[in-house]
């Protein structure tokens, strides 16, 4: 099975660009940060991680709280716990950095606000017509951008034609500004249904205060939108270690947990996208999963890779990396490399 990519040359008319392979950078490990567990001070399962001011924040899948560390991974405090009240969470909160001034934590159709000192400000309810996917949201031009979904039958193409995967929600009023980003052609190809329907999420990351990148998990087309949600550019290149998905019917992946785990263990899974405003590099983290990923609900099963694009949207690096990409800033690439009974470890890399 071959996933069809877009045209072979740049088009000024529709700003489609087939990224070239430059491959002129090396990944160098610079440091490792380790947090040793003591008593009940341990991270259950790190789900979402962000940089906020001079801190590393970790949203805990099991404990439903937010761990706060400094940039050396020294423990500072914990926000929230498992519960239903303000500042409490039923699901691991998705974290949103508002220009290092405010922190937002979203869980179960609510969003909590904290100031720069992590003092709780208040809770608001998100629009109820959506289901909010487990994808890192962003804040762009006073709008939250969420990957959303509606109740639907997974086999119906009409669903993908009718709805758009991203919702822009006013930060202050919590009203829907618009929905945007149309599903790529792959989602309407019968021979790719098992792959696309099991990868029907859209990753997103902010480029700057006026634009954002989007990548649908069942496509290799990376899109750049402006703050008004106009498509500016489409680019990308097939990853060096990409595995073409097996030829299998969608229904055969839905028979039981094991059948889905077996399928997911044979594909390449797009984990996360990041943008570094310092170097103007775009990062795509991908993973060649194994079945234990799905059975154990952990992203740490499988081989981790990153593909990096320069300012011209050409690939300067595509290779292995130790750990799951969590964020990038000032040419420092942070990965969660180890989470064991006694410690949590984050590696720091640079591209040189």
N, C-alpha and C positions, 0 to 999 in steps of 0.2 A: 504494500500500500504506500502510495506517495502522496504527501500532503502538498497540494498545489500552492505555490507562492505567487506573489504578484509579478508584474512585468519586468523586463530585463533592463530597462533604462529609466533614467529620471524623466519625469514628465512635468513640465512647467505648468501644464493645464490643471493637473490634479495633485501636484506635489507628492508623487509617489517616487520613492528612491530605493533602489536595490543596493543595500549596503555592501561595500567592498571589504575584503579581508586584508587588513594592514598588518596586524599581529606583530607590533613592534614594542610591546611592553612585557615586563616580567613581574610576577607576583612575589613580593618579598615579605616574609614574616618579620615583624618588628618587635612584638611584645605579646605577653600573655597575662591575663588578669584572672586571679583565682579567689573565689569566696568559699571558705571552709565552713560547713554547717556546724552549728552548736545548739544542742537542745532542740527546741521547737523553731529555731531560726533556720529554716531550710525552704528552698523553693520547690513546690510540688512538681510543677511542669510549666516551663516558660513558654507562654503562647504568643504574646505580643511584646516587642521590645522597641523602645524609642530613646532618642537623646533629647533631654530637656534641660536647658541652661547648661550647667556643668555636671549633670547627673545622667545616670543610666536608669531607666524605668522598665520594670518587668511586670507584665500582667500574668498572674498565676492561674493556669487552667483548673487546678484542683482546689486551691485555697480561696479562689475568687477574690483576690486582693491585688494590690499594686505594691511591689517592692521598689524602694528607692535606694540607689547606691550612688556614690560619687564616681568620677571617671577612673578611679583606681580600683573600683569594685569594693570599696569599704561600705558597710551597711550604714544607712542613715535612719530609715523608718519604714513603716508599712502603712498604706492607706487602705481603708475598707476591709470588709470581710464577707463571708457568705451570709446572705440575707436579702430582704426585700425593701428595706427602708432606704432613705437618702444616704449615700455613701456606702451602701451595701450592694452586693452583686450576686445574681443567680448564675451568671455566666462570666467567664473571664472578660473584663472590660477592654474594649478597643481604645487605644490611646491616641489623642490628637494634640499636637503641639501648636499653640497659637502664638507664633513668633516669639517664643520663650517668655511670654508674658502671662499666659493662662494655659492651664491644662484641662482638657476635656476627656472624660471617660464614659464610653457608651456601652450599655449592656441592656438587653431585654427591652428594647424600644424606649429606653430612658437615656438621658445624657446628663452627667454631673459635671459641674464646673469647679475648678480649684484655682486659687491665685498662684503667683510665682513662688510663694512660700509653702505651698501645698495645704493652705487653709481652705476648707470646704466653703463654697459660696452658695450653691443651690443645685436643685435638680429640675429638669424639664422633660416633658414627654415628646418623643419623636413622632412624626406622622405615622398613623396606624395602618395605612393602606399597603405598606411594604413589609416584606420580610428582609431583614438586614443580614447580608452574607458575612461570613467570617473572614473578611478582607480588611486590611488596614485602611481606614478612611483618611481623608485629608481635609484641611481647611484652606480654601482658595477664595480670595476676594470677598471675605465675609460670608462665604457659603461653605457648609459642610458638603463634601462629596462622598456619598456612600455607594457601594455596590449593593444593589437591591434585587429582589425577586418578588413574584406574586405566586399565590397558589395555582398550580397548573399540572397538566398531565405531561410527563417528561417526554412522551413520544410525539407530541403534536407540534409540527412546524409552525402552525398558526400562532402559537404562543410566542415563539421567537420573532415572528414578524410584527407582532402587536406591541411588545414591550421593549423598552430600552434598559440596559443593565445599570446605568448610573443615574443617581438622583442628586440634584443640587438643592440643598435645604438651607434657608436663611438662618444664620447663626443666632440671631436675637429673637426673631418671631417664631422660629421653628415651623415655618410654612414651606411648602414645596415650590421652588422657583421654576424648575423644569426637570425633565429627564432627557438623557442624551446618550449617544454612542450606539450605532446599529450593529447587530451581530454580523460577523463576517460570513462569507459564502460557505466556509467549511461546515457551519451549523445546519445547513440545508442539504448536505450531501448524504444520501442514504448509507453509503459505505463507510462514512465517518461518524455515524450516529453514536455508536458505543463510546467513541473517543470524546466527541464534543459534548454529549449530554452528561457525561461524567466529569466534564471540565467546563461547566457553564457558569464560570465566575470571571470577573474582570479585575485585574490588578491595576492599581493606580499609584502615582507618586507625583509630588509637586515639582515642577521645574524651577519656577520662580513665582513671584507674587501675581503674575499675569497668565500663567499657563501650566498645563499638567500633561503627563504621559499616561497612556492607557494600554494595557495588553490583555486581551481575552485569552483565557487558558487553553482554548481549543484552536488558537490561531498563532501564526508567527508574525503577524503584522503589528508593529508598534506604532501607536498613533500619538500625535501631539495636538492638543486642543488649546485654544486661547481662553481667557477668562469668561468670554461670552459663549463658550462651547462650540466655537467654529473649528472645524478640522483644518489644521495648518499643514500637517505633513504626515506621511506614512512611510515607515522605513523598517528595516530588519534584515536578518540573514539567518538561515538555518543553523542551529547550534552544532558545534563540532561533534558532540556526543549524543545528539538527538536520536531517539529510537522510534522508528515508525511504528504506530500502534498496530496490534495484531488484527487480522481480519476476523471479526466476530460480531454477531448480532447483539444489539442493545439488550434484548431480553435475556440473553445468556449471561450477562453481567449482573442480572438482578434476581437470580434464583435464590441466592443466600449470601451471607457475609463472605464466605470463602470464595465464591465465584467472582465477586467484585474485587476482593483482595488480590486474587490471582491476576485479574486484568490490570489493576492499578500497578501491580508489581512488574509489569512488562512495558510500561510506558515512561516517557519523560514528562515530568510534572514541573510546571512553572511555579516557583515558590514565592518570589518577591521581586519587585522592581524598585530601584533607588536612583536618585540623581544627586550628584555632588556639584554644588554651585561653585566651589573653588576651582576644580579642574574642568568643569563642564562635561563630565563623563556620565554616561547613562549605564546603569548596571542591571543585568537580568540574572537572577539566581535560579538555577534549575537543578533538578534531582532525578536521577534514574532510580526510581523507587524499587523496593522489594516488598513482597506481600506483608511483611511484618509492620510496615508503615500503617496500613489500614487496620490491621488486627489490634495493634497496640496504641493507635491514635497518637503516634509520635512521628515528627518529621525527621528524626535522626536516623531512620533506617533507609539506606540507599547511598549512592555516591553523589556528592555535592559538587556543583560546578558554578562558575560565573562566566558570563559573556559581557564584555565591556565595549561600549561605543564611545568614540571621541566626539568633539564638537561638530565634525562633518558627518556624523552618523555612520562612520565606518568602524569595523571591529578591530580593536587594538589588543584584545586578549580574550581567549576562550579556553578555559582549562579548569583543572581540579582546584578545590579549595577545602581546607579542613574546617568543617562546621557549617552551620546554617547562617546565611547572611542576615544580619539584623538591622544595620544601618551603616551609612557612609557619610563622613564629613571631613573636609580639609584633607583629602587624599588618604584618610585613614579608613580602612575597611574592617568593620567589626563583625566577627562571626561567633555564634554560640557553638563551641566545639565539644563541650563535655558537660553532661548533667548526670551525676552519679549519686550514690547514697551519702557521700561525704563532702561533695564539692560541686561547684558550678564554675565553668571555665570559659572565658571569652578570649579569643585571639584577635590581634590587630595586625593587619597587613597594609602594605603600600604597593602601588603600581609604579615601577621605575623603568 
